[in-house]
């Protein structure tokens, strides 16, 4: 398997993993306090977009941390 393909597969798995975790965590947040109509389609779309945005931030941090930690082996060689 090509290293770029492996990296792409890891990235997809990490994104999906954090998407599920962020969605699960946001279920505890009370959006109804901040939204006018929490059951409306705009509110649902807003929750989905917030989930995607937080997932992107968390998975980007994790992937950057993974890449940098893998590059540490070149420090001692």
N, CA, C, O and CB atoms as a CASP TS submission, in Angstrom:
PFRMAT TS
TARGET T0000
AUTHOR 0000-0000-0000
METHOD Language model
MODEL 1
PARENT N/A
ATOM      1  N   UNK     1       0.845  -1.178   0.000  1.00  0.00           N
ATOM      2  CA  UNK     1       0.000   0.000   0.000  1.00  0.00           C
ATOM      3  C   UNK     1       0.891   1.242   0.000  1.00  0.00           C
ATOM      4  O   UNK     1       1.899   1.299   0.705  1.00  0.00           O
ATOM      5  CB  UNK     1      -0.962  -0.003   1.224  1.00  0.00           C
ATOM      6  N   UNK     2       0.515   2.203  -0.777  1.00  0.00           N
ATOM      7  CA  UNK     2       1.275   3.452  -0.913  1.00  0.00           C
ATOM      8  C   UNK     2       1.125   4.294   0.355  1.00  0.00           C
ATOM      9  O   UNK     2       0.038   4.346   0.930  1.00  0.00           O
ATOM     10  CB  UNK     2       0.798   4.255  -2.157  1.00  0.00           C
ATOM     11  N   UNK     3       2.208   4.958   0.802  1.00  0.00           N
ATOM     12  CA  UNK     3       2.121   5.761   2.034  1.00  0.00           C
ATOM     13  C   UNK     3       1.062   6.866   1.988  1.00  0.00           C
ATOM     14  O   UNK     3       0.444   7.170   3.008  1.00  0.00           O
ATOM     15  CB  UNK     3       3.459   6.382   2.319  1.00  0.00           C
ATOM     16  N   UNK     4       0.848   7.467   0.816  1.00  0.00           N
ATOM     17  CA  UNK     4      -0.192   8.496   0.713  1.00  0.00           C
ATOM     18  C   UNK     4      -1.579   7.898   0.900  1.00  0.00           C
ATOM     19  O   UNK     4      -2.461   8.521   1.491  1.00  0.00           O
ATOM     20  CB  UNK     4      -0.109   9.206  -0.641  1.00  0.00           C
ATOM     21  N   UNK     5      -1.761   6.689   0.392  1.00  0.00           N
ATOM     22  CA  UNK     5      -3.036   5.999   0.579  1.00  0.00           C
ATOM     23  C   UNK     5      -3.279   5.650   2.032  1.00  0.00           C
ATOM     24  O   UNK     5      -4.402   5.750   2.526  1.00  0.00           O
ATOM     25  CB  UNK     5      -3.082   4.744  -0.262  1.00  0.00           C
ATOM     26  N   UNK     6      -2.215   5.236   2.719  1.00  0.00           N
ATOM     27  CA  UNK     6      -2.332   4.933   4.144  1.00  0.00           C
ATOM     28  C   UNK     6      -2.691   6.192   4.933  1.00  0.00           C
ATOM     29  O   UNK     6      -3.543   6.161   5.821  1.00  0.00           O
ATOM     30  CB  UNK     6      -1.020   4.325   4.676  1.00  0.00           C
ATOM     31  N   UNK     7      -2.034   7.289   4.599  1.00  0.00           N
ATOM     32  CA  UNK     7      -2.313   8.549   5.291  1.00  0.00           C
ATOM     33  C   UNK     7      -3.754   9.006   5.041  1.00  0.00           C
ATOM     34  O   UNK     7      -4.418   9.504   5.950  1.00  0.00           O
ATOM     35  CB  UNK     7      -1.325   9.641   4.837  1.00  0.00           C
ATOM     36  N   UNK     8      -4.226   8.835   3.820  1.00  0.00           N
ATOM     37  CA  UNK     8      -5.603   9.219   3.499  1.00  0.00           C
ATOM     38  C   UNK     8      -6.605   8.360   4.273  1.00  0.00           C
ATOM     39  O   UNK     8      -7.613   8.864   4.769  1.00  0.00           O
ATOM     40  CB  UNK     8      -5.855   9.092   1.985  1.00  0.00           C
ATOM     41  N   UNK     9      -6.319   7.067   4.371  1.00  0.00           N
ATOM     42  CA  UNK     9      -7.203   6.173   5.112  1.00  0.00           C
ATOM     43  C   UNK     9      -7.216   6.527   6.601  1.00  0.00           C
ATOM     44  O   UNK     9      -8.279   6.543   7.223  1.00  0.00           O
ATOM     45  CB  UNK     9      -6.768   4.712   4.918  1.00  0.00           C
ATOM     46  N   UNK    10      -6.059   6.809   7.170  1.00  0.00           N
ATOM     47  CA  UNK    10      -5.979   7.214   8.573  1.00  0.00           C
ATOM     48  C   UNK    10      -6.750   8.516   8.785  1.00  0.00           C
ATOM     49  O   UNK    10      -7.466   8.665   9.776  1.00  0.00           O
ATOM     50  CB  UNK    10      -4.503   7.382   9.013  1.00  0.00           C
ATOM     51  N   UNK    11      -6.603   9.456   7.853  1.00  0.00           N
ATOM     52  CA  UNK    11      -7.293  10.742   7.971  1.00  0.00           C
ATOM     53  C   UNK    11      -8.813  10.553   7.950  1.00  0.00           C
ATOM     54  O   UNK    11      -9.524  11.188   8.729  1.00  0.00           O
ATOM     55  CB  UNK    11      -6.861  11.688   6.835  1.00  0.00           C
ATOM     56  N   UNK    12      -9.306   9.703   7.080  1.00  0.00           N
ATOM     57  CA  UNK    12     -10.746   9.434   6.998  1.00  0.00           C
ATOM     58  C   UNK    12     -11.243   8.794   8.289  1.00  0.00           C
ATOM     59  O   UNK    12     -12.282   9.184   8.823  1.00  0.00           O
ATOM     60  CB  UNK    12     -11.062   8.519   5.794  1.00  0.00           C
ATOM     61  N   UNK    13     -10.501   7.815   8.786  1.00  0.00           N
ATOM     62  CA  UNK    13     -10.908   7.127  10.012  1.00  0.00           C
ATOM     63  C   UNK    13     -10.902   8.088  11.197  1.00  0.00           C
ATOM     64  O   UNK    13     -11.825   8.076  12.012  1.00  0.00           O
ATOM     65  CB  UNK    13      -9.981   5.930  10.294  1.00  0.00           C
ATOM     66  N   UNK    14      -9.866   8.922  11.295  1.00  0.00           N
ATOM     67  CA  UNK    14      -9.780   9.895  12.388  1.00  0.00           C
ATOM     68  C   UNK    14     -10.926  10.894  12.298  1.00  0.00           C
ATOM     69  O   UNK    14     -11.541  11.223  13.313  1.00  0.00           O
ATOM     70  CB  UNK    14      -8.425  10.633  12.358  1.00  0.00           C
ATOM     71  N   UNK    15     -11.220  11.379  11.096  1.00  0.00           N
ATOM     72  CA  UNK    15     -12.334  12.323  10.929  1.00  0.00           C
ATOM     73  C   UNK    15     -13.661  11.705  11.353  1.00  0.00           C
ATOM     74  O   UNK    15     -14.442  12.343  12.059  1.00  0.00           O
ATOM     75  CB  UNK    15     -12.423  12.788   9.475  1.00  0.00           C
ATOM     76  N   UNK    16     -13.920  10.485  10.936  1.00  0.00           N
ATOM     77  CA  UNK    16     -15.170   9.827  11.303  1.00  0.00           C
ATOM     78  C   UNK    16     -15.241   9.554  12.800  1.00  0.00           C
ATOM     79  O   UNK    16     -16.296   9.707  13.416  1.00  0.00           O
ATOM     80  CB  UNK    16     -15.326   8.525  10.531  1.00  0.00           C
ATOM     81  N   UNK    17     -14.116   9.152  13.379  1.00  0.00           N
ATOM     82  CA  UNK    17     -14.065   8.894  14.817  1.00  0.00           C
ATOM     83  C   UNK    17     -14.397  10.161  15.608  1.00  0.00           C
ATOM     84  O   UNK    17     -15.229  10.131  16.514  1.00  0.00           O
ATOM     85  CB  UNK    17     -12.677   8.364  15.218  1.00  0.00           C
ATOM     86  N   UNK    18     -13.745  11.268  15.263  1.00  0.00           N
ATOM     87  CA  UNK    18     -14.001  12.508  15.986  1.00  0.00           C
ATOM     88  C   UNK    18     -15.370  13.095  15.653  1.00  0.00           C
ATOM     89  O   UNK    18     -15.952  13.793  16.484  1.00  0.00           O
ATOM     90  CB  UNK    18     -12.917  13.522  15.674  1.00  0.00           C
ATOM     91  N   UNK    19     -15.889  12.833  14.476  1.00  0.00           N
ATOM     92  CA  UNK    19     -17.246  13.280  14.144  1.00  0.00           C
ATOM     93  C   UNK    19     -18.253  12.642  15.086  1.00  0.00           C
ATOM     94  O   UNK    19     -19.148  13.318  15.595  1.00  0.00           O
ATOM     95  CB  UNK    19     -17.593  12.940  12.679  1.00  0.00           C
ATOM     96  N   UNK    20     -18.114  11.361  15.317  1.00  0.00           N
ATOM     97  CA  UNK    20     -19.029  10.664  16.228  1.00  0.00           C
ATOM     98  C   UNK    20     -18.865  11.194  17.649  1.00  0.00           C
ATOM     99  O   UNK    20     -19.858  11.421  18.340  1.00  0.00           O
ATOM    100  CB  UNK    20     -18.778   9.138  16.193  1.00  0.00           C
ATOM    101  N   UNK    21     -17.634  11.392  18.088  1.00  0.00           N
ATOM    102  CA  UNK    21     -17.397  11.889  19.449  1.00  0.00           C
ATOM    103  C   UNK    21     -17.954  13.305  19.623  1.00  0.00           C
ATOM    104  O   UNK    21     -18.613  13.590  20.623  1.00  0.00           O
ATOM    105  CB  UNK    21     -15.887  11.872  19.770  1.00  0.00           C
ATOM    106  N   UNK    22     -17.698  14.186  18.665  1.00  0.00           N
ATOM    107  CA  UNK    22     -18.185  15.565  18.771  1.00  0.00           C
ATOM    108  C   UNK    22     -19.712  15.594  18.738  1.00  0.00           C
ATOM    109  O   UNK    22     -20.333  16.327  19.507  1.00  0.00           O
ATOM    110  CB  UNK    22     -17.607  16.436  17.630  1.00  0.00           C
ATOM    111  N   UNK    23     -20.316  14.808  17.860  1.00  0.00           N
ATOM    112  CA  UNK    23     -21.781  14.759  17.795  1.00  0.00           C
ATOM    113  C   UNK    23     -22.352  14.285  19.133  1.00  0.00           C
ATOM    114  O   UNK    23     -23.329  14.842  19.633  1.00  0.00           O
ATOM    115  CB  UNK    23     -22.249  13.824  16.648  1.00  0.00           C
ATOM    116  N   UNK    24     -21.736  13.261  19.698  1.00  0.00           N
ATOM    117  CA  UNK    24     -22.182  12.726  20.981  1.00  0.00           C
ATOM    118  C   UNK    24     -22.043  13.777  22.088  1.00  0.00           C
ATOM    119  O   UNK    24     -22.939  13.935  22.918  1.00  0.00           O
ATOM    120  CB  UNK    24     -21.379  11.463  21.340  1.00  0.00           C
ATOM    121  N   UNK    25     -20.922  14.486  22.092  1.00  0.00           N
ATOM    122  CA  UNK    25     -20.696  15.520  23.111  1.00  0.00           C
ATOM    123  C   UNK    25     -21.661  16.694  22.958  1.00  0.00           C
ATOM    124  O   UNK    25     -22.136  17.240  23.954  1.00  0.00           O
ATOM    125  CB  UNK    25     -19.256  16.026  23.037  1.00  0.00           C
ATOM    126  N   UNK    26     -21.950  17.080  21.728  1.00  0.00           N
ATOM    127  CA  UNK    26     -22.852  18.221  21.519  1.00  0.00           C
ATOM    128  C   UNK    26     -24.305  17.905  21.866  1.00  0.00           C
ATOM    129  O   UNK    26     -25.120  18.818  21.995  1.00  0.00           O
ATOM    130  CB  UNK    26     -22.771  18.679  20.082  1.00  0.00           C
ATOM    131  N   UNK    27     -24.632  16.635  22.018  1.00  0.00           N
ATOM    132  CA  UNK    27     -25.996  16.285  22.420  1.00  0.00           C
ATOM    133  C   UNK    27     -26.271  16.739  23.855  1.00  0.00           C
ATOM    134  O   UNK    27     -27.429  16.897  24.240  1.00  0.00           O
ATOM    135  CB  UNK    27     -26.222  14.765  22.291  1.00  0.00           C
ATOM    136  N   UNK    28     -25.232  16.948  24.636  1.00  0.00           N
ATOM    137  CA  UNK    28     -25.401  17.411  26.013  1.00  0.00           C
ATOM    138  C   UNK    28     -25.553  18.926  26.088  1.00  0.00           C
ATOM    139  O   UNK    28     -25.964  19.459  27.119  1.00  0.00           O
ATOM    140  CB  UNK    28     -24.220  16.970  26.863  1.00  0.00           C
ATOM    141  N   UNK    29     -25.225  19.617  25.009  1.00  0.00           N
ATOM    142  CA  UNK    29     -25.288  21.078  24.991  1.00  0.00           C
ATOM    143  C   UNK    29     -26.720  21.521  24.698  1.00  0.00           C
ATOM    144  O   UNK    29     -27.376  20.960  23.820  1.00  0.00           O
ATOM    145  CB  UNK    29     -24.304  21.665  23.934  1.00  0.00           C
ATOM    146  N   UNK    30     -27.203  22.516  25.426  1.00  0.00           N
ATOM    147  CA  UNK    30     -28.571  22.997  25.251  1.00  0.00           C
ATOM    148  C   UNK    30     -28.612  24.129  24.218  1.00  0.00           C
ATOM    149  O   UNK    30     -28.466  25.303  24.556  1.00  0.00           O
ATOM    150  CB  UNK    30     -29.151  23.476  26.600  1.00  0.00           C
ATOM    151  N   UNK    31     -28.811  23.753  22.975  1.00  0.00           N
ATOM    152  CA  UNK    31     -28.920  24.742  21.904  1.00  0.00           C
ATOM    153  C   UNK    31     -30.245  25.503  21.973  1.00  0.00           C
ATOM    154  O   UNK    31     -30.348  26.618  21.463  1.00  0.00           O
ATOM    155  CB  UNK    31     -28.780  24.062  20.543  1.00  0.00           C
ATOM    156  N   UNK    32     -31.253  24.905  22.599  1.00  0.00           N
ATOM    157  CA  UNK    32     -32.567  25.543  22.649  1.00  0.00           C
ATOM    158  C   UNK    32     -32.542  26.868  23.405  1.00  0.00           C
ATOM    159  O   UNK    32     -33.425  27.703  23.208  1.00  0.00           O
ATOM    160  CB  UNK    32     -33.570  24.610  23.293  1.00  0.00           C
ATOM    161  N   UNK    33     -31.558  27.072  24.254  1.00  0.00           N
ATOM    162  CA  UNK    33     -31.442  28.327  24.989  1.00  0.00           C
ATOM    163  C   UNK    33     -31.019  29.458  24.054  1.00  0.00           C
ATOM    164  O   UNK    33     -31.408  30.610  24.250  1.00  0.00           O
ATOM    165  CB  UNK    33     -30.436  28.184  26.143  1.00  0.00           C
ATOM    166  N   UNK    34     -30.228  29.130  23.043  1.00  0.00           N
ATOM    167  CA  UNK    34     -29.663  30.141  22.150  1.00  0.00           C
ATOM    168  C   UNK    34     -30.416  30.287  20.830  1.00  0.00           C
ATOM    169  O   UNK    34     -30.251  31.293  20.140  1.00  0.00           O
ATOM    170  CB  UNK    34     -28.232  29.809  21.864  1.00  0.00           C
ATOM    171  N   UNK    35     -31.226  29.320  20.473  1.00  0.00           N
ATOM    172  CA  UNK    35     -31.906  29.340  19.176  1.00  0.00           C
ATOM    173  C   UNK    35     -33.379  29.681  19.345  1.00  0.00           C
ATOM    174  O   UNK    35     -34.022  29.282  20.316  1.00  0.00           O
ATOM    175  CB  UNK    35     -31.757  27.986  18.467  1.00  0.00           C
ATOM    176  N   UNK    36     -33.891  30.421  18.389  1.00  0.00           N
ATOM    177  CA  UNK    36     -35.280  30.853  18.435  1.00  0.00           C
ATOM    178  C   UNK    36     -36.225  29.666  18.270  1.00  0.00           C
ATOM    179  O   UNK    36     -37.153  29.486  19.059  1.00  0.00           O
ATOM    180  CB  UNK    36     -35.548  31.899  17.352  1.00  0.00           C
ATOM    181  N   UNK    37     -35.982  28.862  17.241  1.00  0.00           N
ATOM    182  CA  UNK    37     -36.787  27.662  16.995  1.00  0.00           C
ATOM    183  C   UNK    37     -35.845  26.465  16.914  1.00  0.00           C
ATOM    184  O   UNK    37     -35.356  26.152  15.829  1.00  0.00           O
ATOM    185  CB  UNK    37     -37.637  27.800  15.678  1.00  0.00           C
ATOM    186  N   UNK    38     -35.578  25.794  18.019  1.00  0.00           N
ATOM    187  CA  UNK    38     -34.582  24.719  18.036  1.00  0.00           C
ATOM    188  C   UNK    38     -34.974  23.481  17.239  1.00  0.00           C
ATOM    189  O   UNK    38     -34.115  22.655  16.933  1.00  0.00           O
ATOM    190  CB  UNK    38     -34.316  24.318  19.441  1.00  0.00           C
ATOM    191  N   UNK    39     -36.236  23.335  16.900  1.00  0.00           N
ATOM    192  CA  UNK    39     -36.662  22.180  16.113  1.00  0.00           C
ATOM    193  C   UNK    39     -36.758  22.478  14.620  1.00  0.00           C
ATOM    194  O   UNK    39     -37.096  21.596  13.830  1.00  0.00           O
ATOM    195  CB  UNK    39     -37.994  21.689  16.612  1.00  0.00           C
ATOM    196  N   UNK    40     -36.463  23.712  14.234  1.00  0.00           N
ATOM    197  CA  UNK    40     -36.564  24.099  12.829  1.00  0.00           C
ATOM    198  C   UNK    40     -35.382  23.605  12.004  1.00  0.00           C
ATOM    199  O   UNK    40     -34.361  23.188  12.551  1.00  0.00           O
ATOM    200  CB  UNK    40     -36.670  25.602  12.715  1.00  0.00           C
ATOM    201  N   UNK    41     -35.528  23.656  10.690  1.00  0.00           N
ATOM    202  CA  UNK    41     -34.460  23.162   9.808  1.00  0.00           C
ATOM    203  C   UNK    41     -33.176  23.995   9.889  1.00  0.00           C
ATOM    204  O   UNK    41     -32.077  23.460   9.740  1.00  0.00           O
ATOM    205  CB  UNK    41     -34.953  23.143   8.375  1.00  0.00           C
ATOM    206  N   UNK    42     -33.317  25.303  10.125  1.00  0.00           N
ATOM    207  CA  UNK    42     -32.114  26.134  10.242  1.00  0.00           C
ATOM    208  C   UNK    42     -31.318  25.766  11.486  1.00  0.00           C
ATOM    209  O   UNK    42     -30.087  25.753  11.458  1.00  0.00           O
ATOM    210  CB  UNK    42     -32.489  27.622  10.280  1.00  0.00           C
ATOM    211  N   UNK    43     -32.009  25.470  12.566  1.00  0.00           N
ATOM    212  CA  UNK    43     -31.329  25.084  13.802  1.00  0.00           C
ATOM    213  C   UNK    43     -30.621  23.744  13.636  1.00  0.00           C
ATOM    214  O   UNK    43     -29.506  23.566  14.126  1.00  0.00           O
ATOM    215  CB  UNK    43     -32.328  25.014  14.964  1.00  0.00           C
ATOM    216  N   UNK    44     -31.253  22.816  12.960  1.00  0.00           N
ATOM    217  CA  UNK    44     -30.628  21.513  12.733  1.00  0.00           C
ATOM    218  C   UNK    44     -29.400  21.640  11.843  1.00  0.00           C
ATOM    219  O   UNK    44     -28.379  20.996  12.084  1.00  0.00           O
ATOM    220  CB  UNK    44     -31.631  20.542  12.106  1.00  0.00           C
ATOM    221  N   UNK    45     -29.503  22.472  10.818  1.00  0.00           N
ATOM    222  CA  UNK    45     -28.357  22.708   9.950  1.00  0.00           C
ATOM    223  C   UNK    45     -27.226  23.380  10.720  1.00  0.00           C
ATOM    224  O   UNK    45     -26.053  23.062  10.521  1.00  0.00           O
ATOM    225  CB  UNK    45     -28.763  23.565   8.747  1.00  0.00           C
ATOM    226  N   UNK    46     -27.586  24.307  11.596  1.00  0.00           N
ATOM    227  CA  UNK    46     -26.582  24.978  12.420  1.00  0.00           C
ATOM    228  C   UNK    46     -25.837  23.977  13.309  1.00  0.00           C
ATOM    229  O   UNK    46     -24.614  24.050  13.428  1.00  0.00           O
ATOM    230  CB  UNK    46     -27.242  26.063  13.283  1.00  0.00           C
ATOM    231  N   UNK    47     -26.553  23.059  13.922  1.00  0.00           N
ATOM    232  CA  UNK    47     -25.929  22.051  14.776  1.00  0.00           C
ATOM    233  C   UNK    47     -25.008  21.154  13.961  1.00  0.00           C
ATOM    234  O   UNK    47     -23.927  20.792  14.425  1.00  0.00           O
ATOM    235  CB  UNK    47     -26.996  21.208  15.486  1.00  0.00           C
ATOM    236  N   UNK    48     -25.423  20.796  12.760  1.00  0.00           N
ATOM    237  CA  UNK    48     -24.583  19.976  11.888  1.00  0.00           C
ATOM    238  C   UNK    48     -23.322  20.724  11.503  1.00  0.00           C
ATOM    239  O   UNK    48     -22.234  20.148  11.519  1.00  0.00           O
ATOM    240  CB  UNK    48     -25.352  19.559  10.631  1.00  0.00           C
ATOM    241  N   UNK    49     -23.446  21.998  11.159  1.00  0.00           N
ATOM    242  CA  UNK    49     -22.272  22.789  10.780  1.00  0.00           C
ATOM    243  C   UNK    49     -21.324  23.012  11.956  1.00  0.00           C
ATOM    244  O   UNK    49     -20.106  22.995  11.782  1.00  0.00           O
ATOM    245  CB  UNK    49     -22.708  24.133  10.213  1.00  0.00           C
ATOM    246  N   UNK    50     -21.871  23.218  13.141  1.00  0.00           N
ATOM    247  CA  UNK    50     -21.019  23.352  14.335  1.00  0.00           C
ATOM    248  C   UNK    50     -20.283  22.043  14.592  1.00  0.00           C
ATOM    249  O   UNK    50     -19.102  22.053  14.938  1.00  0.00           O
ATOM    250  CB  UNK    50     -21.863  23.751  15.582  1.00  0.00           C
ATOM    251  N   UNK    51     -20.966  20.926  14.426  1.00  0.00           N
ATOM    252  CA  UNK    51     -20.332  19.620  14.605  1.00  0.00           C
ATOM    253  C   UNK    51     -19.198  19.425  13.615  1.00  0.00           C
ATOM    254  O   UNK    51     -18.121  18.962  13.991  1.00  0.00           O
ATOM    255  CB  UNK    51     -21.359  18.500  14.452  1.00  0.00           C
ATOM    256  N   UNK    52     -19.425  19.771  12.357  1.00  0.00           N
ATOM    257  CA  UNK    52     -18.388  19.614  11.336  1.00  0.00           C
ATOM    258  C   UNK    52     -17.205  20.529  11.615  1.00  0.00           C
ATOM    259  O   UNK    52     -16.055  20.125  11.444  1.00  0.00           O
ATOM    260  CB  UNK    52     -18.958  19.902   9.945  1.00  0.00           C
ATOM    261  N   UNK    53     -17.478  21.762  12.044  1.00  0.00           N
ATOM    262  CA  UNK    53     -16.400  22.710  12.321  1.00  0.00           C
ATOM    263  C   UNK    53     -15.542  22.244  13.495  1.00  0.00           C
ATOM    264  O   UNK    53     -14.314  22.291  13.414  1.00  0.00           O
ATOM    265  CB  UNK    53     -16.975  24.099  12.611  1.00  0.00           C
ATOM    266  N   UNK    54     -16.159  21.802  14.569  1.00  0.00           N
ATOM    267  CA  UNK    54     -15.395  21.328  15.718  1.00  0.00           C
ATOM    268  C   UNK    54     -14.643  20.054  15.364  1.00  0.00           C
ATOM    269  O   UNK    54     -13.502  19.868  15.788  1.00  0.00           O
ATOM    270  CB  UNK    54     -16.318  21.086  16.922  1.00  0.00           C
ATOM    271  N   UNK    55     -15.270  19.178  14.592  1.00  0.00           N
ATOM    272  CA  UNK    55     -14.599  17.959  14.150  1.00  0.00           C
ATOM    273  C   UNK    55     -13.361  18.284  13.332  1.00  0.00           C
ATOM    274  O   UNK    55     -12.319  17.651  13.504  1.00  0.00           O
ATOM    275  CB  UNK    55     -15.551  17.089  13.336  1.00  0.00           C
ATOM    276  N   UNK    56     -13.466  19.256  12.451  1.00  0.00           N
ATOM    277  CA  UNK    56     -12.318  19.653  11.637  1.00  0.00           C
ATOM    278  C   UNK    56     -11.172  20.162  12.513  1.00  0.00           C
ATOM    279  O   UNK    56     -10.015  19.794  12.305  1.00  0.00           O
ATOM    280  CB  UNK    56     -12.731  20.734  10.626  1.00  0.00           C
ATOM    281  N   UNK    57     -11.492  20.994  13.476  1.00  0.00           N
ATOM    282  CA  UNK    57     -10.468  21.530  14.374  1.00  0.00           C
ATOM    283  C   UNK    57      -9.785  20.427  15.180  1.00  0.00           C
ATOM    284  O   UNK    57      -8.558  20.386  15.274  1.00  0.00           O
ATOM    285  CB  UNK    57     -11.085  22.555  15.320  1.00  0.00           C
ATOM    286  N   UNK    58     -10.579  19.543  15.754  1.00  0.00           N
ATOM    287  CA  UNK    58     -10.020  18.488  16.603  1.00  0.00           C
ATOM    288  C   UNK    58      -9.221  17.487  15.779  1.00  0.00           C
ATOM    289  O   UNK    58      -8.126  17.095  16.183  1.00  0.00           O
ATOM    290  CB  UNK    58     -11.137  17.767  17.366  1.00  0.00           C
ATOM    291  N   UNK    59      -9.744  17.068  14.642  1.00  0.00           N
ATOM    292  CA  UNK    59      -9.022  16.082  13.836  1.00  0.00           C
ATOM    293  C   UNK    59      -7.769  16.693  13.201  1.00  0.00           C
ATOM    294  O   UNK    59      -6.770  15.993  13.037  1.00  0.00           O
ATOM    295  CB  UNK    59      -9.941  15.513  12.744  1.00  0.00           C
ATOM    296  N   UNK    60      -7.797  17.967  12.845  1.00  0.00           N
ATOM    297  CA  UNK    60      -6.592  18.623  12.319  1.00  0.00           C
ATOM    298  C   UNK    60      -5.516  18.696  13.392  1.00  0.00           C
ATOM    299  O   UNK    60      -4.343  18.450  13.115  1.00  0.00           O
ATOM    300  CB  UNK    60      -6.921  20.039  11.801  1.00  0.00           C
ATOM    301  N   UNK    61      -5.911  19.033  14.613  1.00  0.00           N
ATOM    302  CA  UNK    61      -4.955  19.049  15.712  1.00  0.00           C
ATOM    303  C   UNK    61      -4.350  17.660  15.918  1.00  0.00           C
ATOM    304  O   UNK    61      -3.134  17.521  16.052  1.00  0.00           O
ATOM    305  CB  UNK    61      -5.630  19.536  17.003  1.00  0.00           C
ATOM    306  N   UNK    62      -5.199  16.639  15.942  1.00  0.00           N
ATOM    307  CA  UNK    62      -4.723  15.285  16.163  1.00  0.00           C
ATOM    308  C   UNK    62      -3.785  14.830  15.047  1.00  0.00           C
ATOM    309  O   UNK    62      -2.746  14.228  15.320  1.00  0.00           O
ATOM    310  CB  UNK    62      -5.899  14.331  16.279  1.00  0.00           C
ATOM    311  N   UNK    63      -4.144  15.113  13.790  1.00  0.00           N
ATOM    312  CA  UNK    63      -3.298  14.689  12.665  1.00  0.00           C
ATOM    313  C   UNK    63      -1.967  15.441  12.672  1.00  0.00           C
ATOM    314  O   UNK    63      -0.924  14.850  12.395  1.00  0.00           O
ATOM    315  CB  UNK    63      -4.029  14.918  11.322  1.00  0.00           C
ATOM    316  N   UNK    64      -1.991  16.730  12.985  1.00  0.00           N
ATOM    317  CA  UNK    64      -0.742  17.492  13.086  1.00  0.00           C
ATOM    318  C   UNK    64       0.134  16.954  14.206  1.00  0.00           C
ATOM    319  O   UNK    64       1.345  16.812  14.039  1.00  0.00           O
ATOM    320  CB  UNK    64      -1.034  18.980  13.317  1.00  0.00           C
ATOM    321  N   UNK    65      -0.471  16.656  15.337  1.00  0.00           N
ATOM    322  CA  UNK    65       0.276  16.099  16.464  1.00  0.00           C
ATOM    323  C   UNK    65       0.881  14.752  16.093  1.00  0.00           C
ATOM    324  O   UNK    65       2.022  14.464  16.452  1.00  0.00           O
ATOM    325  CB  UNK    65      -0.630  15.951  17.694  1.00  0.00           C
ATOM    326  N   UNK    66       0.128  13.933  15.382  1.00  0.00           N
ATOM    327  CA  UNK    66       0.627  12.623  14.948  1.00  0.00           C
ATOM    328  C   UNK    66       1.803  12.770  13.993  1.00  0.00           C
ATOM    329  O   UNK    66       2.810  12.076  14.136  1.00  0.00           O
ATOM    330  CB  UNK    66      -0.492  11.820  14.277  1.00  0.00           C
ATOM    331  N   UNK    67       1.684  13.670  13.019  1.00  0.00           N
ATOM    332  CA  UNK    67       2.769  13.884  12.055  1.00  0.00           C
ATOM    333  C   UNK    67       4.035  14.388  12.743  1.00  0.00           C
ATOM    334  O   UNK    67       5.135  13.913  12.461  1.00  0.00           O
ATOM    335  CB  UNK    67       2.332  14.879  10.974  1.00  0.00           C
ATOM    336  N   UNK    68       3.873  15.347  13.641  1.00  0.00           N
ATOM    337  CA  UNK    68       5.041  15.910  14.330  1.00  0.00           C
ATOM    338  C   UNK    68       5.676  14.870  15.240  1.00  0.00           C
ATOM    339  O   UNK    68       6.902  14.786  15.316  1.00  0.00           O
ATOM    340  CB  UNK    68       4.644  17.157  15.145  1.00  0.00           C
ATOM    341  N   UNK    69       4.876  14.087  15.924  1.00  0.00           N
ATOM    342  CA  UNK    69       5.440  13.073  16.803  1.00  0.00           C
ATOM    343  C   UNK    69       6.156  11.983  16.004  1.00  0.00           C
ATOM    344  O   UNK    69       7.138  11.417  16.486  1.00  0.00           O
ATOM    345  CB  UNK    69       4.343  12.458  17.670  1.00  0.00           C
ATOM    346  N   UNK    70       5.687  11.682  14.805  1.00  0.00           N
ATOM    347  CA  UNK    70       6.388  10.711  13.962  1.00  0.00           C
ATOM    348  C   UNK    70       7.700  11.277  13.420  1.00  0.00           C
ATOM    349  O   UNK    70       8.635  10.526  13.143  1.00  0.00           O
ATOM    350  CB  UNK    70       5.493  10.277  12.802  1.00  0.00           C
ATOM    351  N   UNK    71       7.769  12.589  13.270  1.00  0.00           N
ATOM    352  CA  UNK    71       8.998  13.223  12.781  1.00  0.00           C
ATOM    353  C   UNK    71      10.057  13.345  13.862  1.00  0.00           C
ATOM    354  O   UNK    71      11.212  13.637  13.552  1.00  0.00           O
ATOM    355  CB  UNK    71       8.689  14.593  12.222  1.00  0.00           C
ATOM    356  N   UNK    72       9.700  13.130  15.123  1.00  0.00           N
ATOM    357  CA  UNK    72      10.661  13.220  16.214  1.00  0.00           C
ATOM    358  C   UNK    72      11.764  12.169  16.097  1.00  0.00           C
ATOM    359  O   UNK    72      12.859  12.362  16.624  1.00  0.00           O
ATOM    360  CB  UNK    72       9.948  13.073  17.545  1.00  0.00           C
ATOM    361  N   UNK    73      11.485  11.064  15.414  1.00  0.00           N
ATOM    362  CA  UNK    73      12.511  10.026  15.271  1.00  0.00           C
ATOM    363  C   UNK    73      13.710  10.539  14.475  1.00  0.00           C
ATOM    364  O   UNK    73      14.812  10.009  14.618  1.00  0.00           O
ATOM    365  CB  UNK    73      11.921   8.783  14.590  1.00  0.00           C
ATOM    366  N   UNK    74      13.515  11.557  13.641  1.00  0.00           N
ATOM    367  CA  UNK    74      14.628  12.102  12.863  1.00  0.00           C
ATOM    368  C   UNK    74      15.510  13.022  13.715  1.00  0.00           C
ATOM    369  O   UNK    74      16.595  13.409  13.280  1.00  0.00           O
ATOM    370  CB  UNK    74      14.096  12.867  11.644  1.00  0.00           C
ATOM    371  N   UNK    75      15.070  13.367  14.892  1.00  0.00           N
ATOM    372  CA  UNK    75      15.848  14.197  15.783  1.00  0.00           C
ATOM    373  C   UNK    75      17.075  13.438  16.315  1.00  0.00           C
ATOM    374  O   UNK    75      18.118  14.039  16.572  1.00  0.00           O
ATOM    375  CB  UNK    75      14.976  14.682  16.939  1.00  0.00           C
ATOM    376  N   UNK    76      16.940  12.131  16.473  1.00  0.00           N
ATOM    377  CA  UNK    76      17.999  11.328  17.066  1.00  0.00           C
ATOM    378  C   UNK    76      18.713  10.443  16.069  1.00  0.00           C
ATOM    379  O   UNK    76      19.498   9.586  16.475  1.00  0.00           O
ATOM    380  CB  UNK    76      17.443  10.488  18.155  1.00  0.00           C
ATOM    381  N   UNK    77      18.477  10.612  14.803  1.00  0.00           N
ATOM    382  CA  UNK    77      19.172   9.755  13.822  1.00  0.00           C
ATOM    383  C   UNK    77      20.155  10.520  12.977  1.00  0.00           C
ATOM    384  O   UNK    77      20.811   9.938  12.113  1.00  0.00           O
ATOM    385  CB  UNK    77      18.176   9.074  12.920  1.00  0.00           C
TER
END
